[in-house]
Amino acid sequence: MRRINQPTRQRPTLYLVYATALDNGSIVEDSVAASDEDEAYQKARTLYPRERYDITVYLQSTDDD
């Protein structure tokens, strides 16, 4: 049997975002859906600007609930 190669659609992945406010150190936990870590970081920066937040982006593990 012959297989037809069809392009695989890349589904967005969930990334966790931890944004620490620079003025008081409070932490906001959030998430963004993105195709890769660079896109996740860009989306997080849109939500949490550099002049107000320090952010860390993590790939959401399938083990995390």
Predicted model as a PDB file, atoms N, CA, C, CB and O in Angstrom, pLDDT in the B-factor column:
MODEL        1                                                                  
ATOM      1  N   MET A   1       0.837  -1.169   0.000  1.00 54.00           N  
ATOM      2  CA  MET A   1       0.000   0.000   0.000  1.00 54.00           C  
ATOM      3  C   MET A   1       0.886   1.239   0.000  1.00 54.00           C  
ATOM      4  CB  MET A   1      -0.954  -0.005   1.208  1.00 54.00           C  
ATOM      5  O   MET A   1       1.906   1.287   0.688  1.00 54.00           O  
ATOM      6  N   ARG A   2       0.496   2.210  -0.758  1.00 56.00           N  
ATOM      7  CA  ARG A   2       1.286   3.428  -0.903  1.00 56.00           C  
ATOM      8  C   ARG A   2       0.734   4.516   0.011  1.00 56.00           C  
ATOM      9  CB  ARG A   2       1.293   3.905  -2.373  1.00 56.00           C  
ATOM     10  O   ARG A   2      -0.472   4.761   0.050  1.00 56.00           O  
ATOM     11  N   ARG A   3       1.632   5.162   0.743  1.00 56.00           N  
ATOM     12  CA  ARG A   3       1.236   6.256   1.633  1.00 56.00           C  
ATOM     13  C   ARG A   3       1.379   7.580   0.916  1.00 56.00           C  
ATOM     14  CB  ARG A   3       2.077   6.253   2.925  1.00 56.00           C  
ATOM     15  O   ARG A   3       2.347   7.800   0.188  1.00 56.00           O  
ATOM     16  N   ILE A   4       0.440   8.440   1.116  1.00 58.00           N  
ATOM     17  CA  ILE A   4       0.510   9.790   0.566  1.00 58.00           C  
ATOM     18  C   ILE A   4       1.069  10.701   1.642  1.00 58.00           C  
ATOM     19  CB  ILE A   4      -0.889  10.287   0.074  1.00 58.00           C  
ATOM     20  O   ILE A   4       0.543  10.759   2.753  1.00 58.00           O  
ATOM     21  N   ASN A   5       2.130  11.408   1.309  1.00 55.00           N  
ATOM     22  CA  ASN A   5       2.722  12.337   2.275  1.00 55.00           C  
ATOM     23  C   ASN A   5       1.911  13.616   2.304  1.00 55.00           C  
ATOM     24  CB  ASN A   5       4.203  12.640   1.928  1.00 55.00           C  
ATOM     25  O   ASN A   5       1.844  14.354   1.321  1.00 55.00           O  
ATOM     26  N   GLN A   6       1.306  13.859   3.433  1.00 51.00           N  
ATOM     27  CA  GLN A   6       0.557  15.091   3.624  1.00 51.00           C  
ATOM     28  C   GLN A   6       1.262  15.905   4.689  1.00 51.00           C  
ATOM     29  CB  GLN A   6      -0.923  14.808   4.018  1.00 51.00           C  
ATOM     30  O   GLN A   6       1.736  15.358   5.685  1.00 51.00           O  
ATOM     31  N   PRO A   7       1.332  17.208   4.483  1.00 50.00           N  
ATOM     32  CA  PRO A   7       1.986  18.028   5.511  1.00 50.00           C  
ATOM     33  C   PRO A   7       1.230  17.925   6.834  1.00 50.00           C  
ATOM     34  CB  PRO A   7       2.071  19.507   5.058  1.00 50.00           C  
ATOM     35  O   PRO A   7       0.000  17.955   6.883  1.00 50.00           O  
ATOM     36  N   THR A   8       2.001  17.805   7.881  1.00 51.00           N  
ATOM     37  CA  THR A   8       1.412  17.730   9.212  1.00 51.00           C  
ATOM     38  C   THR A   8       1.147  19.141   9.718  1.00 51.00           C  
ATOM     39  CB  THR A   8       2.338  16.958  10.191  1.00 51.00           C  
ATOM     40  O   THR A   8       2.018  20.010   9.669  1.00 51.00           O  
ATOM     41  N   ARG A   9      -0.034  19.343  10.188  1.00 60.00           N  
ATOM     42  CA  ARG A   9      -0.348  20.652  10.781  1.00 60.00           C  
ATOM     43  C   ARG A   9       0.306  20.734  12.148  1.00 60.00           C  
ATOM     44  CB  ARG A   9      -1.895  20.876  10.892  1.00 60.00           C  
ATOM     45  O   ARG A   9       0.209  19.827  12.975  1.00 60.00           O  
ATOM     46  N   GLN A  10       0.964  21.837  12.344  1.00 73.00           N  
ATOM     47  CA  GLN A  10       1.606  22.019  13.638  1.00 73.00           C  
ATOM     48  C   GLN A  10       0.598  22.633  14.591  1.00 73.00           C  
ATOM     49  CB  GLN A  10       2.877  22.908  13.520  1.00 73.00           C  
ATOM     50  O   GLN A  10       0.120  23.749  14.388  1.00 73.00           O  
ATOM     51  N   ARG A  11       0.290  21.889  15.620  1.00 83.00           N  
ATOM     52  CA  ARG A  11      -0.660  22.371  16.613  1.00 83.00           C  
ATOM     53  C   ARG A  11       0.070  23.227  17.637  1.00 83.00           C  
ATOM     54  CB  ARG A  11      -1.386  21.194  17.302  1.00 83.00           C  
ATOM     55  O   ARG A  11       1.218  22.945  17.979  1.00 83.00           O  
ATOM     56  N   PRO A  12      -0.588  24.266  18.124  1.00 89.00           N  
ATOM     57  CA  PRO A  12       0.054  25.088  19.158  1.00 89.00           C  
ATOM     58  C   PRO A  12       0.310  24.267  20.420  1.00 89.00           C  
ATOM     59  CB  PRO A  12      -0.818  26.317  19.494  1.00 89.00           C  
ATOM     60  O   PRO A  12      -0.416  23.324  20.733  1.00 89.00           O  
ATOM     61  N   THR A  13       1.338  24.648  21.112  1.00 94.00           N  
ATOM     62  CA  THR A  13       1.718  24.011  22.368  1.00 94.00           C  
ATOM     63  C   THR A  13       1.506  25.012  23.485  1.00 94.00           C  
ATOM     64  CB  THR A  13       3.198  23.511  22.335  1.00 94.00           C  
ATOM     65  O   THR A  13       1.662  26.217  23.291  1.00 94.00           O  
ATOM     66  N   LEU A  14       1.151  24.511  24.648  1.00 96.00           N  
ATOM     67  CA  LEU A  14       0.923  25.380  25.795  1.00 96.00           C  
ATOM     68  C   LEU A  14       2.237  25.636  26.521  1.00 96.00           C  
ATOM     69  CB  LEU A  14      -0.112  24.760  26.753  1.00 96.00           C  
ATOM     70  O   LEU A  14       2.967  24.705  26.861  1.00 96.00           O  
ATOM     71  N   TYR A  15       2.525  26.909  26.751  1.00 97.00           N  
ATOM     72  CA  TYR A  15       3.715  27.326  27.491  1.00 97.00           C  
ATOM     73  C   TYR A  15       3.287  28.059  28.748  1.00 97.00           C  
ATOM     74  CB  TYR A  15       4.633  28.223  26.619  1.00 97.00           C  
ATOM     75  O   TYR A  15       2.363  28.872  28.719  1.00 97.00           O  
ATOM     76  N   LEU A  16       3.961  27.769  29.850  1.00 97.00           N  
ATOM     77  CA  LEU A  16       3.711  28.467  31.109  1.00 97.00           C  
ATOM     78  C   LEU A  16       4.554  29.728  31.150  1.00 97.00           C  
ATOM     79  CB  LEU A  16       4.022  27.557  32.327  1.00 97.00           C  
ATOM     80  O   LEU A  16       5.707  29.735  30.719  1.00 97.00           O  
ATOM     81  N   VAL A  17       3.971  30.783  31.667  1.00 97.00           N  
ATOM     82  CA  VAL A  17       4.662  32.061  31.787  1.00 97.00           C  
ATOM     83  C   VAL A  17       4.640  32.487  33.250  1.00 97.00           C  
ATOM     84  CB  VAL A  17       4.006  33.146  30.876  1.00 97.00           C  
ATOM     85  O   VAL A  17       3.584  32.523  33.881  1.00 97.00           O  
ATOM     86  N   TYR A  18       5.808  32.808  33.778  1.00 98.00           N  
ATOM     87  CA  TYR A  18       5.916  33.384  35.111  1.00 98.00           C  
ATOM     88  C   TYR A  18       6.455  34.799  34.928  1.00 98.00           C  
ATOM     89  CB  TYR A  18       6.846  32.516  36.058  1.00 98.00           C  
ATOM     90  O   TYR A  18       7.580  34.989  34.466  1.00 98.00           O  
ATOM     91  N   ALA A  19       5.653  35.775  35.292  1.00 98.00           N  
ATOM     92  CA  ALA A  19       6.029  37.178  35.147  1.00 98.00           C  
ATOM     93  C   ALA A  19       6.197  37.787  36.540  1.00 98.00           C  
ATOM     94  CB  ALA A  19       4.961  37.966  34.316  1.00 98.00           C  
ATOM     95  O   ALA A  19       5.261  37.810  37.340  1.00 98.00           O  
ATOM     96  N   THR A  20       7.387  38.271  36.810  1.00 98.00           N  
ATOM     97  CA  THR A  20       7.679  38.895  38.103  1.00 98.00           C  
ATOM     98  C   THR A  20       7.694  40.400  37.922  1.00 98.00           C  
ATOM     99  CB  THR A  20       9.037  38.395  38.686  1.00 98.00           C  
ATOM    100  O   THR A  20       8.470  40.930  37.126  1.00 98.00           O  
ATOM    101  N   ALA A  21       6.832  41.091  38.663  1.00 98.00           N  
ATOM    102  CA  ALA A  21       6.764  42.549  38.584  1.00 98.00           C  
ATOM    103  C   ALA A  21       8.056  43.143  39.132  1.00 98.00           C  
ATOM    104  CB  ALA A  21       5.534  43.094  39.364  1.00 98.00           C  
ATOM    105  O   ALA A  21       8.506  42.766  40.214  1.00 98.00           O  
ATOM    106  N   LEU A  22       8.649  44.068  38.388  1.00 97.00           N  
ATOM    107  CA  LEU A  22       9.908  44.674  38.804  1.00 97.00           C  
ATOM    108  C   LEU A  22       9.742  45.631  39.975  1.00 97.00           C  
ATOM    109  CB  LEU A  22      10.531  45.399  37.647  1.00 97.00           C  
ATOM    110  O   LEU A  22      10.689  45.855  40.730  1.00 97.00           O  
ATOM    111  N   ASP A  23       8.549  46.200  40.134  1.00 97.00           N  
ATOM    112  CA  ASP A  23       8.367  47.194  41.201  1.00 97.00           C  
ATOM    113  C   ASP A  23       8.113  46.583  42.573  1.00 97.00           C  
ATOM    114  CB  ASP A  23       7.227  48.100  40.854  1.00 97.00           C  
ATOM    115  O   ASP A  23       8.520  47.164  43.579  1.00 97.00           O  
ATOM    116  N   ASN A  24       7.445  45.413  42.646  1.00 96.00           N  
ATOM    117  CA  ASN A  24       7.149  44.861  43.967  1.00 96.00           C  
ATOM    118  C   ASN A  24       7.432  43.365  44.093  1.00 96.00           C  
ATOM    119  CB  ASN A  24       5.717  45.115  44.299  1.00 96.00           C  
ATOM    120  O   ASN A  24       7.233  42.797  45.166  1.00 96.00           O  
ATOM    121  N   GLY A  25       7.885  42.722  43.034  1.00 95.00           N  
ATOM    122  CA  GLY A  25       8.262  41.320  43.097  1.00 95.00           C  
ATOM    123  C   GLY A  25       7.118  40.326  43.077  1.00 95.00           C  
ATOM    124  O   GLY A  25       7.338  39.122  43.206  1.00 95.00           O  
ATOM    125  N   SER A  26       5.889  40.822  42.915  1.00 97.00           N  
ATOM    126  CA  SER A  26       4.769  39.873  42.849  1.00 97.00           C  
ATOM    127  C   SER A  26       4.860  39.065  41.554  1.00 97.00           C  
ATOM    128  CB  SER A  26       3.399  40.619  42.934  1.00 97.00           C  
ATOM    129  O   SER A  26       5.326  39.561  40.529  1.00 97.00           O  
ATOM    130  N   ILE A  27       4.408  37.816  41.622  1.00 98.00           N  
ATOM    131  CA  ILE A  27       4.522  36.907  40.483  1.00 98.00           C  
ATOM    132  C   ILE A  27       3.145  36.603  39.915  1.00 98.00           C  
ATOM    133  CB  ILE A  27       5.232  35.605  40.892  1.00 98.00           C  
ATOM    134  O   ILE A  27       2.203  36.299  40.647  1.00 98.00           O  
ATOM    135  N   VAL A  28       3.050  36.690  38.600  1.00 97.00           N  
ATOM    136  CA  VAL A  28       1.831  36.345  37.876  1.00 97.00           C  
ATOM    137  C   VAL A  28       2.112  35.047  37.130  1.00 97.00           C  
ATOM    138  CB  VAL A  28       1.385  37.498  36.889  1.00 97.00           C  
ATOM    139  O   VAL A  28       3.107  34.937  36.413  1.00 97.00           O  
ATOM    140  N   GLU A  29       1.231  34.066  37.302  1.00 97.00           N  
ATOM    141  CA  GLU A  29       1.344  32.816  36.550  1.00 97.00           C  
ATOM    142  C   GLU A  29       0.323  32.865  35.429  1.00 97.00           C  
ATOM    143  CB  GLU A  29       1.123  31.557  37.469  1.00 97.00           C  
ATOM    144  O   GLU A  29      -0.842  33.190  35.658  1.00 97.00           O  
ATOM    145  N   ASP A  30       0.756  32.542  34.214  1.00 97.00           N  
ATOM    146  CA  ASP A  30      -0.117  32.638  33.046  1.00 97.00           C  
ATOM    147  C   ASP A  30       0.300  31.552  32.057  1.00 97.00           C  
ATOM    148  CB  ASP A  30      -0.043  34.066  32.388  1.00 97.00           C  
ATOM    149  O   ASP A  30       1.231  30.791  32.320  1.00 97.00           O  
ATOM    150  N   SER A  31      -0.379  31.484  30.941  1.00 96.00           N  
ATOM    151  CA  SER A  31       0.012  30.558  29.888  1.00 96.00           C  
ATOM    152  C   SER A  31      -0.289  31.170  28.530  1.00 96.00           C  
ATOM    153  CB  SER A  31      -0.711  29.208  30.048  1.00 96.00           C  
ATOM    154  O   SER A  31      -1.169  32.021  28.397  1.00 96.00           O  
ATOM    155  N   VAL A  32       0.448  30.728  27.533  1.00 97.00           N  
ATOM    156  CA  VAL A  32       0.222  31.155  26.155  1.00 97.00           C  
ATOM    157  C   VAL A  32       0.336  29.924  25.257  1.00 97.00           C  
ATOM    158  CB  VAL A  32       1.245  32.272  25.723  1.00 97.00           C  
ATOM    159  O   VAL A  32       1.076  28.988  25.564  1.00 97.00           O  
ATOM    160  N   ALA A  33      -0.394  29.933  24.159  1.00 96.00           N  
ATOM    161  CA  ALA A  33      -0.289  28.874  23.155  1.00 96.00           C  
ATOM    162  C   ALA A  33       0.562  29.399  22.017  1.00 96.00           C  
ATOM    163  CB  ALA A  33      -1.699  28.417  22.642  1.00 96.00           C  
ATOM    164  O   ALA A  33       0.333  30.495  21.504  1.00 96.00           O  
ATOM    165  N   ALA A  34       1.550  28.603  21.627  1.00 96.00           N  
ATOM    166  CA  ALA A  34       2.480  29.038  20.578  1.00 96.00           C  
ATOM    167  C   ALA A  34       3.043  27.821  19.856  1.00 96.00           C  
ATOM    168  CB  ALA A  34       3.630  29.896  21.175  1.00 96.00           C  
ATOM    169  O   ALA A  34       2.966  26.695  20.347  1.00 96.00           O  
ATOM    170  N   SER A  35       3.609  28.070  18.683  1.00 94.00           N  
ATOM    171  CA  SER A  35       4.180  26.975  17.902  1.00 94.00           C  
ATOM    172  C   SER A  35       5.592  26.614  18.358  1.00 94.00           C  
ATOM    173  CB  SER A  35       4.196  27.343  16.430  1.00 94.00           C  
ATOM    174  O   SER A  35       6.056  25.501  18.111  1.00 94.00           O  
ATOM    175  N   ASP A  36       6.284  27.552  19.027  1.00 95.00           N  
ATOM    176  CA  ASP A  36       7.614  27.262  19.556  1.00 95.00           C  
ATOM    177  C   ASP A  36       7.929  28.227  20.697  1.00 95.00           C  
ATOM    178  CB  ASP A  36       8.689  27.362  18.438  1.00 95.00           C  
ATOM    179  O   ASP A  36       7.154  29.140  20.984  1.00 95.00           O  
ATOM    180  N   GLU A  37       9.074  28.015  21.342  1.00 95.00           N  
ATOM    181  CA  GLU A  37       9.429  28.816  22.514  1.00 95.00           C  
ATOM    182  C   GLU A  37       9.643  30.289  22.173  1.00 95.00           C  
ATOM    183  CB  GLU A  37      10.680  28.257  23.159  1.00 95.00           C  
ATOM    184  O   GLU A  37       9.311  31.162  22.976  1.00 95.00           O  
ATOM    185  N   ASP A  38      10.187  30.574  21.005  1.00 96.00           N  
ATOM    186  CA  ASP A  38      10.398  31.973  20.608  1.00 96.00           C  
ATOM    187  C   ASP A  38       9.069  32.707  20.472  1.00 96.00           C  
ATOM    188  CB  ASP A  38      11.176  32.048  19.282  1.00 96.00           C  
ATOM    189  O   ASP A  38       8.929  33.840  20.933  1.00 96.00           O  
ATOM    190  N   GLU A  39       8.100  32.062  19.842  1.00 97.00           N  
ATOM    191  CA  GLU A  39       6.782  32.688  19.707  1.00 97.00           C  
ATOM    192  C   GLU A  39       6.125  32.850  21.075  1.00 97.00           C  
ATOM    193  CB  GLU A  39       5.876  31.854  18.774  1.00 97.00           C  
ATOM    194  O   GLU A  39       5.466  33.858  21.330  1.00 97.00           O  
ATOM    195  N   ALA A  40       6.299  31.872  21.948  1.00 97.00           N  
ATOM    196  CA  ALA A  40       5.734  31.967  23.300  1.00 97.00           C  
ATOM    197  C   ALA A  40       6.336  33.162  24.038  1.00 97.00           C  
ATOM    198  CB  ALA A  40       5.988  30.657  24.095  1.00 97.00           C  
ATOM    199  O   ALA A  40       5.617  33.906  24.705  1.00 97.00           O  
ATOM    200  N   TYR A  41       7.654  33.349  23.922  1.00 97.00           N  
ATOM    201  CA  TYR A  41       8.320  34.473  24.566  1.00 97.00           C  
ATOM    202  C   TYR A  41       7.798  35.797  24.014  1.00 97.00           C  
ATOM    203  CB  TYR A  41       9.840  34.377  24.374  1.00 97.00           C  
ATOM    204  O   TYR A  41       7.558  36.732  24.778  1.00 97.00           O  
ATOM    205  N   GLN A  42       7.619  35.886  22.698  1.00 98.00           N  
ATOM    206  CA  GLN A  42       7.099  37.119  22.093  1.00 98.00           C  
ATOM    207  C   GLN A  42       5.690  37.426  22.586  1.00 98.00           C  
ATOM    208  CB  GLN A  42       7.104  37.008  20.562  1.00 98.00           C  
ATOM    209  O   GLN A  42       5.371  38.575  22.893  1.00 98.00           O  
ATOM    210  N   LYS A  43       4.848  36.400  22.660  1.00 97.00           N  
ATOM    211  CA  LYS A  43       3.481  36.603  23.157  1.00 97.00           C  
ATOM    212  C   LYS A  43       3.496  37.030  24.624  1.00 97.00           C  
ATOM    213  CB  LYS A  43       2.646  35.315  22.987  1.00 97.00           C  
ATOM    214  O   LYS A  43       2.731  37.903  25.032  1.00 97.00           O  
ATOM    215  N   ALA A  44       4.372  36.409  25.409  1.00 98.00           N  
ATOM    216  CA  ALA A  44       4.473  36.776  26.824  1.00 98.00           C  
ATOM    217  C   ALA A  44       4.947  38.219  26.974  1.00 98.00           C  
ATOM    218  CB  ALA A  44       5.432  35.822  27.563  1.00 98.00           C  
ATOM    219  O   ALA A  44       4.462  38.944  27.843  1.00 98.00           O  
ATOM    220  N   ARG A  45       5.893  38.642  26.130  1.00 98.00           N  
ATOM    221  CA  ARG A  45       6.383  40.019  26.184  1.00 98.00           C  
ATOM    222  C   ARG A  45       5.291  41.017  25.797  1.00 98.00           C  
ATOM    223  CB  ARG A  45       7.593  40.185  25.263  1.00 98.00           C  
ATOM    224  O   ARG A  45       5.278  42.144  26.293  1.00 98.00           O  
ATOM    225  N   THR A  46       4.394  40.617  24.932  1.00 97.00           N  
ATOM    226  CA  THR A  46       3.267  41.488  24.588  1.00 97.00           C  
ATOM    227  C   THR A  46       2.379  41.698  25.808  1.00 97.00           C  
ATOM    228  CB  THR A  46       2.445  40.891  23.421  1.00 97.00           C  
ATOM    229  O   THR A  46       1.898  42.804  26.056  1.00 97.00           O  
ATOM    230  N   LEU A  47       2.169  40.631  26.562  1.00 97.00           N  
ATOM    231  CA  LEU A  47       1.322  40.712  27.760  1.00 97.00           C  
ATOM    232  C   LEU A  47       2.040  41.371  28.937  1.00 97.00           C  
ATOM    233  CB  LEU A  47       0.857  39.319  28.164  1.00 97.00           C  
ATOM    234  O   LEU A  47       1.431  42.088  29.730  1.00 97.00           O  
ATOM    235  N   TYR A  48       3.345  41.116  29.035  1.00 98.00           N  
ATOM    236  CA  TYR A  48       4.139  41.579  30.170  1.00 98.00           C  
ATOM    237  C   TYR A  48       5.372  42.318  29.661  1.00 98.00           C  
ATOM    238  CB  TYR A  48       4.550  40.391  31.081  1.00 98.00           C  
ATOM    239  O   TYR A  48       6.413  41.702  29.432  1.00 98.00           O  
ATOM    240  N   PRO A  49       5.261  43.638  29.482  1.00 97.00           N  
ATOM    241  CA  PRO A  49       6.350  44.438  28.901  1.00 97.00           C  
ATOM    242  C   PRO A  49       7.640  44.392  29.726  1.00 97.00           C  
ATOM    243  CB  PRO A  49       5.902  45.878  28.756  1.00 97.00           C  
ATOM    244  O   PRO A  49       7.621  44.306  30.953  1.00 97.00           O  
ATOM    245  N   ARG A  50       8.740  44.452  29.013  1.00 97.00           N  
ATOM    246  CA  ARG A  50      10.082  44.377  29.605  1.00 97.00           C  
ATOM    247  C   ARG A  50      10.318  45.425  30.692  1.00 97.00           C  
ATOM    248  CB  ARG A  50      11.126  44.536  28.522  1.00 97.00           C  
ATOM    249  O   ARG A  50      10.985  45.148  31.690  1.00 97.00           O  
ATOM    250  N   GLU A  51       9.774  46.626  30.502  1.00 97.00           N  
ATOM    251  CA  GLU A  51      10.025  47.690  31.480  1.00 97.00           C  
ATOM    252  C   GLU A  51       9.270  47.490  32.798  1.00 97.00           C  
ATOM    253  CB  GLU A  51       9.643  49.025  30.885  1.00 97.00           C  
ATOM    254  O   GLU A  51       9.529  48.196  33.773  1.00 97.00           O  
ATOM    255  N   ARG A  52       8.343  46.534  32.830  1.00 97.00           N  
ATOM    256  CA  ARG A  52       7.567  46.293  34.053  1.00 97.00           C  
ATOM    257  C   ARG A  52       7.710  44.889  34.620  1.00 97.00           C  
ATOM    258  CB  ARG A  52       6.127  46.558  33.786  1.00 97.00           C  
ATOM    259  O   ARG A  52       7.426  44.670  35.798  1.00 97.00           O  
ATOM    260  N   TYR A  53       8.150  43.920  33.792  1.00 98.00           N  
ATOM    261  CA  TYR A  53       8.187  42.521  34.230  1.00 98.00           C  
ATOM    262  C   TYR A  53       9.451  41.802  33.767  1.00 98.00           C  
ATOM    263  CB  TYR A  53       6.964  41.783  33.715  1.00 98.00           C  
ATOM    264  O   TYR A  53       9.998  42.081  32.700  1.00 98.00           O  
ATOM    265  N   ASP A  54       9.890  40.877  34.597  1.00 98.00           N  
ATOM    266  CA  ASP A  54      10.892  39.889  34.224  1.00 98.00           C  
ATOM    267  C   ASP A  54      10.097  38.607  33.974  1.00 98.00           C  
ATOM    268  CB  ASP A  54      12.027  39.702  35.353  1.00 98.00           C  
ATOM    269  O   ASP A  54       9.311  38.202  34.831  1.00 98.00           O  
ATOM    270  N   ILE A  55      10.284  37.956  32.817  1.00 97.00           N  
ATOM    271  CA  ILE A  55       9.480  36.772  32.538  1.00 97.00           C  
ATOM    272  C   ILE A  55      10.350  35.533  32.314  1.00 97.00           C  
ATOM    273  CB  ILE A  55       8.598  37.015  31.320  1.00 97.00           C  
ATOM    274  O   ILE A  55      11.501  35.613  31.885  1.00 97.00           O  
ATOM    275  N   THR A  56       9.745  34.395  32.623  1.00 97.00           N  
ATOM    276  CA  THR A  56      10.325  33.093  32.336  1.00 97.00           C  
ATOM    277  C   THR A  56       9.248  32.276  31.639  1.00 97.00           C  
ATOM    278  CB  THR A  56      10.844  32.381  33.644  1.00 97.00           C  
ATOM    279  O   THR A  56       8.092  32.272  32.062  1.00 97.00           O  
ATOM    280  N   VAL A  57       9.629  31.582  30.567  1.00 97.00           N  
ATOM    281  CA  VAL A  57       8.679  30.785  29.786  1.00 97.00           C  
ATOM    282  C   VAL A  57       9.127  29.328  29.840  1.00 97.00           C  
ATOM    283  CB  VAL A  57       8.586  31.293  28.299  1.00 97.00           C  
ATOM    284  O   VAL A  57      10.288  29.013  29.579  1.00 97.00           O  
ATOM    285  N   TYR A  58       8.189  28.443  30.183  1.00 96.00           N  
ATOM    286  CA  TYR A  58       8.466  27.010  30.250  1.00 96.00           C  
ATOM    287  C   TYR A  58       7.490  26.254  29.363  1.00 96.00           C  
ATOM    288  CB  TYR A  58       8.381  26.500  31.704  1.00 96.00           C  
ATOM    289  O   TYR A  58       6.334  26.653  29.219  1.00 96.00           O  
ATOM    290  N   LEU A  59       7.953  25.171  28.775  1.00 94.00           N  
ATOM    291  CA  LEU A  59       7.092  24.278  28.032  1.00 94.00           C  
ATOM    292  C   LEU A  59       6.201  23.544  29.027  1.00 94.00           C  
ATOM    293  CB  LEU A  59       7.921  23.282  27.168  1.00 94.00           C  
ATOM    294  O   LEU A  59       6.691  22.997  30.015  1.00 94.00           O  
ATOM    295  N   GLN A  60       4.895  23.529  28.772  1.00 84.00           N  
ATOM    296  CA  GLN A  60       3.955  22.821  29.650  1.00 84.00           C  
ATOM    297  C   GLN A  60       4.166  21.322  29.481  1.00 84.00           C  
ATOM    298  CB  GLN A  60       2.470  23.213  29.332  1.00 84.00           C  
ATOM    299  O   GLN A  60       4.052  20.805  28.370  1.00 84.00           O  
ATOM    300  N   SER A  61       4.464  20.635  30.542  1.00 72.00           N  
ATOM    301  CA  SER A  61       4.676  19.194  30.499  1.00 72.00           C  
ATOM    302  C   SER A  61       3.325  18.479  30.477  1.00 72.00           C  
ATOM    303  CB  SER A  61       5.526  18.725  31.709  1.00 72.00           C  
ATOM    304  O   SER A  61       2.358  18.951  31.074  1.00 72.00           O  
ATOM    305  N   THR A  62       3.266  17.353  29.795  1.00 61.00           N  
ATOM    306  CA  THR A  62       2.032  16.582  29.786  1.00 61.00           C  
ATOM    307  C   THR A  62       1.765  15.951  31.148  1.00 61.00           C  
ATOM    308  CB  THR A  62       2.089  15.506  28.711  1.00 61.00           C  
ATOM    309  O   THR A  62       0.647  15.520  31.429  1.00 61.00           O  
ATOM    310  N   ASP A  63       2.799  15.897  31.997  1.00 57.00           N  
ATOM    311  CA  ASP A  63       2.638  15.353  33.342  1.00 57.00           C  
ATOM    312  C   ASP A  63       2.055  16.364  34.311  1.00 57.00           C  
ATOM    313  CB  ASP A  63       3.962  14.864  33.861  1.00 57.00           C  
ATOM    314  O   ASP A  63       1.545  15.986  35.366  1.00 57.00           O  
ATOM    315  N   ASP A  64       2.122  17.655  33.969  1.00 50.00           N  
ATOM    316  CA  ASP A  64       1.619  18.701  34.852  1.00 50.00           C  
ATOM    317  C   ASP A  64       0.101  18.728  34.808  1.00 50.00           C  
ATOM    318  CB  ASP A  64       2.195  20.075  34.461  1.00 50.00           C  
ATOM    319  O   ASP A  64      -0.503  18.710  33.736  1.00 50.00           O  
ATOM    320  N   ASP A  65      -0.489  18.769  35.952  1.00 50.00           N  
ATOM    321  CA  ASP A  65      -1.965  18.892  36.036  1.00 50.00           C  
ATOM    322  C   ASP A  65      -2.344  20.066  36.886  1.00 50.00           C  
ATOM    323  CB  ASP A  65      -2.603  17.614  36.608  1.00 50.00           C  
ATOM    324  O   ASP A  65      -3.531  20.334  37.076  1.00 50.00           O  
TER     325      ASP A  65                                                      
ENDMDL                                                                          
END                                                                             
